[in-house]
Amino acid sequence: TERWYIATMIGSKIIDKLLVGKSETIETKDGTIDNYINFKIEKDFEIILEYSEGKGVDSQKIEKKENFKINLENLKIKHL
């Protein structure tokens, strides 16, 4: 199973990480439904995640959004 993380690093050392999702394919009587996580990283280090699902990329429907911020003093990831 794939797992997706947001991580902060210095060189090759992981400072902080946060599990944000995992790969899942849902089987239904009408076919499969895939899960997606789209993300943006803003200039102020705010991270916006959009969780969606659909039968392919073109049919994605956003189910929820989450916002995170990286603290630049300690590089920890904070859920907003």
Residue pairs with C-beta under 8 A, 6 or more apart in sequence:
1 22
1 23
2 22
2 23
3 19
3 21
3 22
3 23
4 19
4 20
4 21
4 22
4 23
4 37
5 17
5 18
5 19
5 20
6 17
6 18
6 20
6 47
6 68
6 77
7 14
7 15
7 16
7 17
7 18
8 14
8 15
8 16
8 17
8 70
8 75
8 76
8 77
9 15
10 75
15 74
15 75
15 76
16 75
16 76
16 77
17 77
18 68
18 77
18 79
20 37
20 49
20 66
21 35
21 37
21 51
23 35
24 35
25 32
25 33
25 34
25 35
26 32
26 33
26 34
26 35
26 53
31 55
32 55
33 53
33 54
33 55
34 53
34 54
34 55
34 56
35 51
35 52
35 53
36 51
36 52
36 53
36 54
36 57
36 60
37 49
37 50
37 51
37 52
38 49
38 50
38 52
38 60
39 47
39 48
39 49
39 50
40 47
40 48
41 47
42 48
44 69
45 69
45 70
45 72
46 67
46 68
46 69
46 80
47 67
47 68
47 69
47 70
47 77
48 65
48 66
48 67
49 65
49 66
49 67
49 68
50 62
50 64
50 65
51 62
51 63
51 64
51 65
51 66
52 60
52 61
52 62
52 63
53 60
53 61
53 63
54 60
54 61
66 79
67 79
67 80
68 77
68 78
68 79
68 80
69 77
69 78
69 80
70 76
70 77
70 78
71 77
71 78
